[in-house]
Amino acid sequence: MRKANLKTDLQHVIENCKDSADIYIAAADSTQSDDLQNTFLLIALQRKSFVELLNRESWKEGYTLTISNSLGRILQRSARTVVRAFSSKRDEKIIESCRDCEENLIDLYDEVLTNEDLPINLYRLLAEHQQVIRATVDQRLYSLARA
């Protein structure tokens, strides 16, 4: 990938993490379970914190990224099932939809991490956050689905 694509890649990560936070907030609003609400809100907070951190670290590397709200585009593109699941208010469907969104986010990270122009500090930051997302899927969402 060319360096010109790096800013676009970082912007996509920021937008998708922000969308992920918005999806978890919607999930928290759609469940009746206090445990699920708390879990979803904690994940949303973590995503929003990461957006701020990545934005700050990218700026240090000379990349000015804007934090925009692309939830509409995301839902239209790949997460229509999230809205349907949330409207049904069935916790199993909500968890499954969140898990699918997380898998899409992991795939995006896989793609961005292959950018040869990615500075090492941003590479490490993204790789560490990808592990956090994987842990969310593997530990939190799968265990919630089994509960």
N, C-alpha and C positions, 0 to 999 in steps of 0.2 A: 504494500500500500504506500501511497505517496503521503508526504507530511501534510499536504493540504487536506487529506481525508481525516487526519487525526482530530482536528477540531470538530468535524462532523461526528466522528465516532464518540468523542467525549460528550458532545451535546446529546446524542441518542441515549447514552447511559444515564445522563442526568434526567432527561425527559422521562425515560422508562422507569427510573427509580421513583420519581415524583408521582408518576401514574400508579406505580405499585403502592405507594403510601396512600393515595386516594382510594384505591381499590380496597385496601385493608380498612380504611375508615368506613367506607360503605358497607363492608362485611360486618364490622362491629355494630353498625347501626341496624343491621338486618337480622341479627341473631338475638335470641332471648337468653342465651347462656352468659352469665357473668364471666365465667372462665374464658369462654371464647372471645367475648368483648375485650377483656383485659389483654389476652394474647394478641389479638388483631391490632389493638391500639399500640402495644409495645413494638410490634413489627413496623407499624406505620411510623412511629417516632424514630426508630432506627433508620428507616429509609430516608426520612427527611433530614436527619443528622448527617447521613452519608452524602446526600446531595450538597449540603453546605460545605462539607469537608472536601469533596471532589472539586467543587467550584473554586474553593480557596486554593487548593494545591495546583489546579490547572492554571489559575491566574499567576501563581508563582513561576510557572513554566512559560508564561507569555500568552496563554490562551484565555481570552475573555469569553465566557460562556453565559448565555442567558438562561434563566430558569423560567420556562414557559409551561403552560398547562396544556398538554396534548392528550388529556384523558379521552376526549371525544374521538380523536384519530385512532387511539389505541383500541378503544371499544369497537369502533367501526371495523378496524382491521382484523383483530385477532381475539377479542374477548367478549363477543356478543353473548356467549354462554354465561359470563359472569353476571350480567344484568338479569338474565332469565333465572339463574340460580338464586340470586338475591331476592327477586320478586316472589319466589316460591317459599322463601324463608325456611327452607330445610337446611339444617346445619351441615349435613353430609354433602349436599350440593355446593354450598358456599365454600367449604373446605376444599373440595375437589377443584372448584374454579380458581381459588387462590393458588393451589398447588400448580395448576396448569400455567397460570401467569408467572409463577416463579420459575418454572421450567423454561419459559420463553426468555426470561431475564438471564438465566444461566447461559442460554444459547447466545444471546447478545454479547455477554462477557467473553465467551469463547472466541467470538469473531473479533472483538476489539483487542483482545490480548494478543492476537497475531499481527497487529500493526507494528511493523519494524521500527517506526519512528516514535513509538510510545516511550517516553523517558522512564528510566528504571524505577523512580519513586512512584510514578503513577501506575506503572505495571504492578508493583508490589501492593499498592493500595487497592487496585481493582481485583487482583488475585485474592487478597485477603477478604475483600467484601464478597467475592464470589463464593468463598468457603462459608461465609456467614449465611449466604442465601441457601447454599446446599444443606447446611445444618438446619435451617428453617424448614426446608422441605423434608429432610430425612427424619429429624427429631420432632419438631413441633407439629407440622401438619399431618404427618402420617400417624403420630400418636393421638392427635385429636380425632382423626377419622376413625380410629379403633375404639375410642372411649365411648 
